[in-house]
Amino acid sequence: MKQKFTDFFQRNGFYVLAVICVIALAAVITVVSTDTKESTNQVAENAAGFTDGETEVESAGDMAADAASSNDVSGKDADQALDYTEGYNADEIQDIITQIEESEAAALAQGESSETSSDGQEAGESSSDEGDVAVNANAQAAYDGSVKIAWPVAGNILIDFSMDTTTYFQTLNQYKCNPGILIGAEVNTPVTCAYGGVVESIYGDDEYGTCIVVNMGNDYRAIYGQVKDVAVSEGQAVTAGQQLAFVAQPSRYYTLEGSHLFFEITKDDISVNPHNYLN
C-alpha cells in the first residue's frame, strides 16, 4: 500500500502540489477580500459620521455667528463672540445660543416694561397737573359778588372799614383810613376760608403781620392778616370753611386794640366794604 502511494506521488506529485496551491491561493484571496470589504465599509461609516458631526458643528457655528451679529458685535469683540464655540459639541453650543436668546428677550422685555412704566408715570403726573389746573381754574372763576360769604372768625368789630373817611387808631394815636375790618378774636382762634378759591400769595407785613391772599375768582380777593401757623400753601385750592391758620399776637401797630383778625376784600385790586359781602 505504502509502495503504491509512493509510486502514485512520484508520478502525479506535480499535479497534487498545483491543486493544493490553487486551493490555498483561493483561500487567501477570499480572506483578503473579506477584510478589505469590512475595512472599506468601516471607512465609509466613519466618513459619514464625521460628515454628520461636522455639519452639526458648522450649523451651530452659523447660529452662534447669527446671534453675535444680532448683538451688533464687531471687530475684536465679534471674533471673541464667535470663538466661544471652540471646544464644545453641537448640543452644548445650542444650549449657549439658547441662553443668549433668552437673555436678549429678557432684556428687551425689561426695557419695554421700564419704558411703559416711565410713560405711565409721566401720563399720571400730567393728568394730576391738569386736574390741579382745572380745579384752580374753576375756583378762580367762581365768585361774582352776588352771594354772601362766611365770616372767617366770630367776634366784635374793633375797627370798621373806612375808606371814605378816617377813623381813630388807638395804638398809633392817629386817624387814618382802614381798608378792611379788625375782627376781635383770641390768639390761637382758628381762621377759616370765607369763600373757596386759590391761595394766591402768603407774605409778611409790618402792619398786618402774616397775610394770606385767596383769589375767589373774577378779580375778587380775600386777605386774612394777623395770622400764624399757616396750614395752606401758595397755589393751593381751598374751599369755604377750610382752616387756613390761627389768630396771632397783633403787630406793634395794634397792641392796644388787642388780638384780632384783619380781613379785607378787594375787587380789581380796590378795597371794598366787607360788610357788603359777609353773611
Summary of the structure (lengths in Angstrom):
residues: 279
radius of gyration: 53.8
end to end distance: 164.9
largest distance: 181.1
contacts: 755
relative contact order: 0.10
helix: 48%
strand: 25%
